[in-house]
Amino acid sequence: MDEQFRQYRFARTEGQKITEAELAAQFKYGIKDLHQLEHAIEQLLTKQAAPWRTTDLEQEGFREGIRAAALEFYWNNRQQVRRLILNHPPGPS
């Protein structure tokens, strides 16, 4: 296997696993509504890639892992998010 592709794939997997763990912990212990979930995902999507990833290819792989994990997390937990919305509707603005 091409060494560069292997590094990209490893960085992508690492970004995905770290992001999955962060979102799962936030959802379990702190996220109570859709706004908080969106904010948590936004923070992950805008954060810098891992500083230990030294090449542009590794950085891109890590960021791609973050994006994939955020989308997958939202998709897999959308029913729970809907229940949060129904159980805690937004108050008057």
N, CA, C and O atoms as a printed pandas DataFrame, in Angstrom:
     atom_number atom_name residue_name chain_id  residue_number  x_coord  y_coord  z_coord
0              1         N          MET        A               1    0.847   -1.176    0.000
1              2        CA          MET        A               1    0.000    0.000    0.000
2              3         C          MET        A               1    0.894    1.241    0.000
3              4         O          MET        A               1    1.933    1.273    0.660
4              5         N          ASP        A               2    0.489    2.224   -0.724
5              6        CA          ASP        A               2    1.238    3.468   -0.801
6              7         C          ASP        A               2    1.361    4.089    0.592
7              8         O          ASP        A               2    0.373    4.217    1.315
8              9         N          GLU        A               3    2.578    4.471    0.955
9             10        CA          GLU        A               3    2.845    5.010    2.295
10            11         C          GLU        A               3    2.040    6.279    2.587
11            12         O          GLU        A               3    1.528    6.440    3.694
12            13         N          GLN        A               4    1.924    7.166    1.623
13            14        CA          GLN        A               4    1.161    8.400    1.850
14            15         C          GLN        A               4   -0.312    8.094    2.104
15            16         O          GLN        A               4   -0.927    8.691    2.989
16            17         N          PHE        A               5   -0.873    7.180    1.346
17            18        CA          PHE        A               5   -2.275    6.814    1.549
18            19         C          PHE        A               5   -2.465    6.181    2.916
19            20         O          PHE        A               5   -3.466    6.431    3.586
20            21         N          ARG        A               6   -1.510    5.363    3.329
21            22        CA          ARG        A               6   -1.599    4.731    4.648
22            23         C          ARG        A               6   -1.577    5.785    5.749
23            24         O          ARG        A               6   -2.337    5.687    6.712
24            25         N          GLN        A               7   -0.718    6.789    5.618
25            26        CA          GLN        A               7   -0.664    7.863    6.613
26            27         C          GLN        A               7   -1.979    8.650    6.639
27            28         O          GLN        A               7   -2.490    8.975    7.710
28            29         N          TYR        A               8   -2.521    8.952    5.463
29            30        CA          TYR        A               8   -3.803    9.661    5.370
30            31         C          TYR        A               8   -4.899    8.848    6.058
31            32         O          TYR        A               8   -5.660    9.375    6.870
32            33         N          ARG        A               9   -4.968    7.574    5.728
33            34        CA          ARG        A               9   -6.012    6.713    6.288
34            35         C          ARG        A               9   -5.895    6.597    7.811
35            36         O          ARG        A               9   -6.902    6.629    8.517
36            37         N          PHE        A              10   -4.682    6.465    8.304
37            38        CA          PHE        A              10   -4.481    6.380    9.745
38            39         C          PHE        A              10   -4.901    7.681   10.430
39            40         O          PHE        A              10   -5.558    7.647   11.471
40            41         N          ALA        A              11   -4.531    8.818    9.857
41            42        CA          ALA        A              11   -4.908   10.112   10.420
42            43         C          ALA        A              11   -6.423   10.296   10.390
43            44         O          ALA        A              11   -6.998   10.824   11.342
44            45         N          ARG        A              12   -7.072    9.869    9.315
45            46        CA          ARG        A              12   -8.531    9.973    9.199
46            47         C          ARG        A              12   -9.214    9.130   10.273
47            48         O          ARG        A              12  -10.154    9.580   10.928
48            49         N          THR        A              13   -8.731    7.916   10.441
49            50        CA          THR        A              13   -9.295    7.035   11.472
50            51         C          THR        A              13   -9.106    7.633   12.852
51            52         O          THR        A              13  -10.015    7.599   13.682
52            53         N          GLU        A              14   -7.926    8.182   13.095
53            54        CA          GLU        A              14   -7.647    8.809   14.382
54            55         C          GLU        A              14   -8.581    9.997   14.635
55            56         O          GLU        A              14   -9.143   10.121   15.723
56            57         N          GLY        A              15   -8.747   10.860   13.646
57            58        CA          GLY        A              15   -9.655   11.996   13.783
58            59         C          GLY        A              15  -11.080   11.550   14.044
59            60         O          GLY        A              15  -11.791   12.157   14.845
60            61         N          GLN        A              16  -11.492   10.505   13.377
61            62        CA          GLN        A              16  -12.854   10.002   13.550
62            63         C          GLN        A              16  -13.052    9.426   14.949
63            64         O          GLN        A              16  -14.063    9.707   15.592
64            65         N          LYS        A              17  -12.119    8.639   15.419
65            66        CA          LYS        A              17  -12.253    8.021   16.750
66            67         C          LYS        A              17  -12.247    9.073   17.856
67            68         O          LYS        A              17  -13.048    8.999   18.788
68            69         N          ILE        A              18  -11.360   10.040   17.759
69            70        CA          ILE        A              18  -11.285   11.093   18.780
70            71         C          ILE        A              18  -12.587   11.894   18.795
71            72         O          ILE        A              18  -13.125   12.190   19.862
72            73         N          THR        A              19  -13.086   12.240   17.621
73            74        CA          THR        A              19  -14.318   13.027   17.527
74            75         C          THR        A              19  -15.511   12.243   18.033
75            76         O          THR        A              19  -16.350   12.792   18.747
76            77         N          GLU        A              20  -15.604   10.974   17.680
77            78        CA          GLU        A              20  -16.701   10.133   18.179
78            79         C          GLU        A              20  -16.707   10.115   19.704
79            80         O          GLU        A              20  -17.761   10.248   20.325
80            81         N          ALA        A              21  -15.547    9.955   20.300
81            82        CA          ALA        A              21  -15.454    9.913   21.763
82            83         C          ALA        A              21  -15.847   11.253   22.385
83            84         O          ALA        A              21  -16.558   11.287   23.389
84            85         N          GLU        A              22  -15.386   12.349   21.794
85            86        CA          GLU        A              22  -15.730   13.674   22.324
86            87         C          GLU        A              22  -17.237   13.923   22.253
87            88         O          GLU        A              22  -17.840   14.375   23.225
88            89         N          LEU        A              23  -17.838   13.629   21.111
89            90        CA          LEU        A              23  -19.278   13.863   20.967
90            91         C          LEU        A              23  -20.091   12.952   21.869
91            92         O          LEU        A              23  -21.079   13.390   22.460
92            93         N          ALA        A              24  -19.697   11.708   21.983
93            94        CA          ALA        A              24  -20.422   10.771   22.851
94            95         C          ALA        A              24  -20.391   11.250   24.301
95            96         O          ALA        A              24  -21.408   11.203   24.993
96            97         N          ALA        A              25  -19.235   11.706   24.759
97            98        CA          ALA        A              25  -19.124   12.199   26.139
98            99         C          ALA        A              25  -19.958   13.468   26.335
99           100         O          ALA        A              25  -20.646   13.606   27.347
100          101         N          GLN        A              26  -19.901   14.383   25.384
101          102        CA          GLN        A              26  -20.689   15.613   25.495
102          103         C          GLN        A              26  -22.182   15.309   25.464
103          104         O          GLN        A              26  -22.953   15.915   26.209
104          105         N          PHE        A              27  -22.590   14.392   24.623
105          106        CA          PHE        A              27  -24.008   14.054   24.515
106          107         C          PHE        A              27  -24.498   13.376   25.779
107          108         O          PHE        A              27  -25.625   13.602   26.218
108          109         N          LYS        A              28  -23.654   12.550   26.357
109          110        CA          LYS        A              28  -24.041   11.819   27.564
110          111         C          LYS        A              28  -24.108   12.733   28.789
111          112         O          LYS        A              28  -24.986   12.574   29.637
112          113         N          TYR        A              29  -23.179   13.690   28.879
113          114        CA          TYR        A              29  -23.066   14.472   30.113
114          115         C          TYR        A              29  -23.452   15.934   30.024
115          116         O          TYR        A              29  -23.547   16.591   31.060
116          117         N          GLY        A              30  -23.680   16.479   28.828
117          118        CA          GLY        A              30  -23.904   17.907   28.829
118          119         C          GLY        A              30  -24.886   18.440   27.807
119          120         O          GLY        A              30  -25.511   19.474   28.045
120          121         N          ILE        A              31  -25.040   17.783   26.697
121          122        CA          ILE        A              31  -25.908   18.320   25.658
122          123         C          ILE        A              31  -27.356   18.034   26.007
123          124         O          ILE        A              31  -27.757   16.885   26.191
124          125         N          LYS        A              32  -28.136   19.114   26.096
125          126        CA          LYS        A              32  -29.536   18.968   26.492
126          127         C          LYS        A              32  -30.508   19.453   25.427
127          128         O          LYS        A              32  -31.717   19.264   25.562
128          129         N          ASP        A              33  -29.996   20.075   24.374
129          130        CA          ASP        A              33  -30.893   20.530   23.315
130          131         C          ASP        A              33  -30.145   20.576   21.985
131          132         O          ASP        A              33  -28.929   20.395   21.924
132          133         N          LEU        A              34  -30.896   20.817   20.945
133          134        CA          LEU        A              34  -30.333   20.821   19.607
134          135         C          LEU        A              34  -29.278   21.901   19.434
135          136         O          LEU        A              34  -28.264   21.674   18.774
136          137         N          HIS        A              35  -29.502   23.070   20.017
137          138        CA          HIS        A              35  -28.533   24.161   19.898
138          139         C          HIS        A              35  -27.174   23.742   20.469
139          140         O          HIS        A              35  -26.134   24.005   19.865
140          141         N          GLN        A              36  -27.192   23.100   21.616
141          142        CA          GLN        A              36  -25.932   22.657   22.222
142          143         C          GLN        A              36  -25.244   21.607   21.350
143          144         O          GLN        A              36  -24.020   21.624   21.214
144          145         N          LEU        A              37  -26.012   20.700   20.763
145          146        CA          LEU        A              37  -25.432   19.695   19.873
146          147         C          LEU        A              37  -24.810   20.359   18.653
147          148         O          LEU        A              37  -23.691   20.029   18.262
148          149         N          GLU        A              38  -25.541   21.296   18.054
149          150        CA          GLU        A              38  -25.013   22.007   16.892
150          151         C          GLU        A              38  -23.741   22.769   17.252
151          152         O          GLU        A              38  -22.785   22.781   16.476
152          153         N          HIS        A              39  -23.723   23.396   18.408
153          154        CA          HIS        A              39  -22.549   24.144   18.850
154          155         C          HIS        A              39  -21.358   23.201   19.057
155          156         O          HIS        A              39  -20.237   23.522   18.661
156          157         N          ALA        A              40  -21.593   22.058   19.668
157          158        CA          ALA        A              40  -20.517   21.090   19.897
158          159         C          ALA        A              40  -19.934   20.614   18.567
159          160         O          ALA        A              40  -18.716   20.513   18.419
160          161         N          ILE        A              41  -20.804   20.323   17.602
161          162        CA          ILE        A              41  -20.340   19.883   16.284
162          163         C          ILE        A              41  -19.600   21.017   15.583
163          164         O          ILE        A              41  -18.557   20.791   14.968
164          165         N          GLU        A              42  -20.132   22.233   15.673
165          166        CA          GLU        A              42  -19.469   23.382   15.056
166          167         C          GLU        A              42  -18.064   23.571   15.623
167          168         O          GLU        A              42  -17.123   23.827   14.872
168          169         N          GLN        A              43  -17.917   23.449   16.931
169          170        CA          GLN        A              43  -16.605   23.599   17.559
170          171         C          GLN        A              43  -15.624   22.546   17.046
171          172         O          GLN        A              43  -14.454   22.843   16.806
172          173         N          LEU        A              44  -16.108   21.319   16.881
173          174        CA          LEU        A              44  -15.242   20.259   16.373
174          175         C          LEU        A              44  -14.846   20.504   14.919
175          176         O          LEU        A              44  -13.704   20.261   14.529
176          177         N          LEU        A              45  -15.794   20.985   14.125
177          178        CA          LEU        A              45  -15.512   21.197   12.708
178          179         C          LEU        A              45  -14.563   22.366   12.469
179          180         O          LEU        A              45  -13.878   22.405   11.447
180          181         N          THR        A              46  -14.513   23.307   13.388
181          182        CA          THR        A              46  -13.653   24.475   13.198
182          183         C          THR        A              46  -12.321   24.364   13.931
183          184         O          THR        A              46  -11.458   25.228   13.774
184          185         N          LYS        A              47  -12.143   23.327   14.719
185          186        CA          LYS        A              47  -10.878   23.228   15.450
186          187         C          LYS        A              47   -9.753   22.801   14.514
187          188         O          LYS        A              47   -9.974   22.191   13.468
188          189         N          GLN        A              48   -8.566   23.140   14.925
189          190        CA          GLN        A              48   -7.382   22.790   14.151
190          191         C          GLN        A              48   -7.170   21.283   14.194
191          192         O          GLN        A              48   -7.545   20.613   15.156
192          193         N          ALA        A              49   -6.573   20.775   13.151
193          194        CA          ALA        A              49   -6.226   19.362   13.137
194          195         C          ALA        A              49   -5.145   19.101   14.177
195          196         O          ALA        A              49   -4.575   20.031   14.748
196          197         N          ALA        A              50   -4.881   17.857   14.406
197          198        CA          ALA        A              50   -3.921   17.455   15.430
198          199         C          ALA        A              50   -2.521   17.987   15.122
199          200         O          ALA        A              50   -2.018   17.785   14.016
200          201         N          PRO        A              51   -1.889   18.656   16.075
201          202        CA          PRO        A              51   -0.558   19.215   15.822
202          203         C          PRO        A              51    0.508   18.134   15.583
203          204         O          PRO        A              51    1.550   18.416   14.991
204          205         N          TRP        A              52    0.257   16.930   16.031
205          206        CA          TRP        A              52    1.217   15.849   15.819
206          207         C          TRP        A              52    1.146   15.289   14.400
207          208         O          TRP        A              52    1.984   14.477   14.008
208          209         N          ARG        A              53    0.165   15.715   13.646
209          210        CA          ARG        A              53    0.073   15.350   12.225
210          211         C          ARG        A              53    0.860   16.397   11.450
211          212         O          ARG        A              53    0.431   17.546   11.343
212          213         N          THR        A              54    1.998   16.008   10.913
213          214        CA          THR        A              54    2.949   16.987   10.391
214          215         C          THR        A              54    2.800   17.301    8.910
215          216         O          THR        A              54    3.231   18.368    8.474
216          217         N          THR        A              55    2.214   16.422    8.132
217          218        CA          THR        A              55    2.097   16.698    6.700
218          219         C          THR        A              55    0.706   17.227    6.369
219          220         O          THR        A              55   -0.250   17.002    7.111
220          221         N          ASP        A              56    0.608   17.926    5.257
221          222        CA          ASP        A              56   -0.694   18.430    4.808
222          223         C          ASP        A              56   -1.663   17.278    4.574
223          224         O          ASP        A              56   -2.850   17.393    4.879
224          225         N          LEU        A              57   -1.167   16.176    4.039
225          226        CA          LEU        A              57   -2.012   15.020    3.772
226          227         C          LEU        A              57   -2.571   14.432    5.065
227          228         O          LEU        A              57   -3.746   14.068    5.124
228          229         N          GLU        A              58   -1.742   14.337    6.093
229          230        CA          GLU        A              58   -2.215   13.843    7.387
230          231         C          GLU        A              58   -3.218   14.812    8.006
231          232         O          GLU        A              58   -4.226   14.387    8.571
232          233         N          GLN        A              59   -2.945   16.109    7.903
233          234        CA          GLN        A              59   -3.876   17.113    8.434
234          235         C          GLN        A              59   -5.240   16.971    7.756
235          236         O          GLN        A              59   -6.275   16.993    8.420
236          237         N          GLU        A              60   -5.232   16.825    6.435
237          238        CA          GLU        A              60   -6.491   16.681    5.704
238          239         C          GLU        A              60   -7.204   15.386    6.095
239          240         O          GLU        A              60   -8.428   15.372    6.231
240          241         N          GLY        A              61   -6.462   14.318    6.273
241          242        CA          GLY        A              61   -7.067   13.070    6.707
242          243         C          GLY        A              61   -7.722   13.201    8.073
243          244         O          GLY        A              61   -8.824   12.698    8.289
244          245         N          PHE        A              62   -7.044   13.875    8.995
245          246        CA          PHE        A              62   -7.586   14.084   10.335
246          247         C          PHE        A              62   -8.866   14.910   10.271
247          248         O          PHE        A              62   -9.857   14.567   10.917
248          249         N          ARG        A              63   -8.854   16.002    9.493
249          250        CA          ARG        A              63  -10.049   16.847    9.356
250          251         C          ARG        A              63  -11.203   16.068    8.711
251          252         O          ARG        A              63  -12.359   16.226    9.103
252          253         N          GLU        A              64  -10.885   15.239    7.732
253          254        CA          GLU        A              64  -11.923   14.421    7.101
254          255         C          GLU        A              64  -12.531   13.448    8.112
255          256         O          GLU        A              64  -13.736   13.196    8.085
256          257         N          GLY        A              65  -11.715   12.910    8.989
257          258        CA          GLY        A              65  -12.222   12.034   10.047
258          259         C          GLY        A              65  -13.157   12.769   10.992
259          260         O          GLY        A              65  -14.166   12.214   11.427
260          261         N          ILE        A              66  -12.828   14.018   11.313
261          262        CA          ILE        A              66  -13.701   14.839   12.169
262          263         C          ILE        A              66  -15.048   15.044   11.488
263          264         O          ILE        A              66  -16.096   14.854   12.105
264          265         N          ARG        A              67  -15.019   15.432   10.219
265          266        CA          ARG        A              67  -16.270   15.671    9.488
266          267         C          ARG        A              67  -17.122   14.405    9.405
267          268         O          ARG        A              67  -18.334   14.448    9.616
268          269         N          ALA        A              68  -16.487   13.298    9.102
269          270        CA          ALA        A              68  -17.221   12.036    8.977
270          271         C          ALA        A              68  -17.851   11.635   10.308
271          272         O          ALA        A              68  -19.000   11.193   10.345
272          273         N          ALA        A              69  -17.108   11.786   11.390
273          274        CA          ALA        A              69  -17.618   11.411   12.705
274          275         C          ALA        A              69  -18.779   12.307   13.133
275          276         O          ALA        A              69  -19.759   11.826   13.702
276          277         N          ALA        A              70  -18.670   13.606   12.860
277          278        CA          ALA        A              70  -19.743   14.538   13.236
278          279         C          ALA        A              70  -21.032   14.195   12.496
279          280         O          ALA        A              70  -22.105   14.152   13.096
280          281         N          LEU        A              71  -20.924   13.954   11.206
281          282        CA          LEU        A              71  -22.105   13.596   10.419
282          283         C          LEU        A              71  -22.693   12.267   10.881
283          284         O          LEU        A              71  -23.905   12.149   11.063
284          285         N          GLU        A              72  -21.848   11.284   11.067
285          286        CA          GLU        A              72  -22.325    9.975   11.503
286          287         C          GLU        A              72  -22.956   10.047   12.889
287          288         O          GLU        A              72  -23.982    9.413   13.138
288          289         N          PHE        A              73  -22.350   10.818   13.793
289          290        CA          PHE        A              73  -22.898   10.949   15.139
290          291         C          PHE        A              73  -24.290   11.573   15.090
291          292         O          PHE        A              73  -25.226   11.076   15.716
292          293         N          TYR        A              74  -24.413   12.656   14.346
293          294        CA          TYR        A              74  -25.721   13.297   14.243
294          295         C          TYR        A              74  -26.735   12.333   13.641
295          296         O          TYR        A              74  -27.845   12.203   14.157
296          297         N          TRP        A              75  -26.375   11.668   12.575
297          298        CA          TRP        A              75  -27.300   10.766   11.903
298          299         C          TRP        A              75  -27.721    9.623   12.831
299          300         O          TRP        A              75  -28.899    9.271   12.888
300          301         N          ASN        A              76  -26.773    9.052   13.548
301          302        CA          ASN        A              76  -27.077    7.928   14.437
302          303         C          ASN        A              76  -27.875    8.345   15.670
303          304         O          ASN        A              76  -28.552    7.514   16.275
304          305         N          ASN        A              77  -27.805    9.616   16.048
305          306        CA          ASN        A              77  -28.475   10.073   17.276
306          307         C          ASN        A              77  -29.631   11.030   17.003
307          308         O          ASN        A              77  -30.114   11.691   17.923
308          309         N          ARG        A              78  -30.075   11.114   15.767
309          310        CA          ARG        A              78  -31.102   12.094   15.421
310          311         C          ARG        A              78  -32.415   11.849   16.160
311          312         O          ARG        A              78  -33.120   12.806   16.477
312          313         N          GLN        A              79  -32.760   10.595   16.440
313          314        CA          GLN        A              79  -33.988   10.332   17.179
314          315         C          GLN        A              79  -33.876   10.848   18.619
315          316         O          GLN        A              79  -34.834   11.411   19.150
316          317         N          GLN        A              80  -32.734   10.662   19.238
317          318        CA          GLN        A              80  -32.530   11.187   20.583
318          319         C          GLN        A              80  -32.560   12.712   20.570
319          320         O          GLN        A              80  -33.076   13.329   21.501
320          321         N          VAL        A              81  -32.020   13.313   19.539
321          322        CA          VAL        A              81  -32.039   14.770   19.413
322          323         C          VAL        A              81  -33.474   15.247   19.297
323          324         O          VAL        A              81  -33.857   16.228   19.935
324          325         N          ARG        A              82  -34.259   14.575   18.503
325          326        CA          ARG        A              82  -35.676   14.956   18.375
326          327         C          ARG        A              82  -36.391   14.854   19.712
327          328         O          ARG        A              82  -37.197   15.720   20.052
328          329         N          ARG        A              83  -36.102   13.800   20.476
329          330        CA          ARG        A              83  -36.720   13.667   21.805
330          331         C          ARG        A              83  -36.292   14.804   22.717
331          332         O          ARG        A              83  -37.101   15.315   23.492
332          333         N          LEU        A              84  -35.029   15.206   22.633
333          334        CA          LEU        A              84  -34.561   16.347   23.423
334          335         C          LEU        A              84  -35.353   17.591   23.082
335          336         O          LEU        A              84  -35.744   18.353   23.967
336          337         N          ILE        A              85  -35.588   17.793   21.797
337          338        CA          ILE        A              85  -36.334   18.973   21.347
338          339         C          ILE        A              85  -37.769   18.921   21.869
339          340         O          ILE        A              85  -38.293   19.921   22.359
340          341         N          LEU        A              86  -38.398   17.761   21.762
341          342        CA          LEU        A              86  -39.785   17.624   22.212
342          343         C          LEU        A              86  -39.903   17.758   23.722
343          344         O          LEU        A              86  -40.875   18.326   24.221
344          345         N          ASN        A              87  -38.925   17.242   24.452
345          346        CA          ASN        A              87  -38.958   17.286   25.923
346          347         C          ASN        A              87  -38.504   18.633   26.479
347          348         O          ASN        A              87  -38.875   19.007   27.592
348          349         N          HIS        A              88  -37.711   19.353   25.713
349          350        CA          HIS        A              88  -37.193   20.653   26.162
350          351         C          HIS        A              88  -37.350   21.676   25.050
351          352         O          HIS        A              88  -36.356   22.115   24.471
352          353         N          PRO        A              89  -38.570   22.060   24.744
353          354        CA          PRO        A              89  -38.739   23.047   23.654
354          355         C          PRO        A              89  -38.074   24.360   24.047
355          356         O          PRO        A              89  -37.992   24.700   25.227
356          357         N          PRO        A              90  -37.605   25.086   23.047
357          358        CA          PRO        A              90  -36.968   26.376   23.344
358          359         C          PRO        A              90  -37.948   27.325   23.997
359          360         O          PRO        A              90  -39.132   27.348   23.662
360          361         N          GLY        A              91  -37.444   28.103   24.930
361          362        CA          GLY        A              91  -38.285   29.087   25.609
362          363         C          GLY        A              91  -38.512   30.298   24.747
363          364         O          GLY        A              91  -37.951   30.405   23.657
364          365         N          PRO        A              92  -39.338   31.226   25.230
365          366        CA          PRO        A              92  -39.583   32.453   24.468
366          367         C          PRO        A              92  -38.297   33.252   24.311
367          368         O          PRO        A              92  -37.462   33.296   25.215
368          369         N          SER        A              93  -38.152   33.871   23.170
369          370        CA          SER        A              93  -36.928   34.652   22.894
370          371         C          SER        A              93  -37.097   36.067   23.338
371          372         O          SER        A              93  -36.180   36.875   23.190
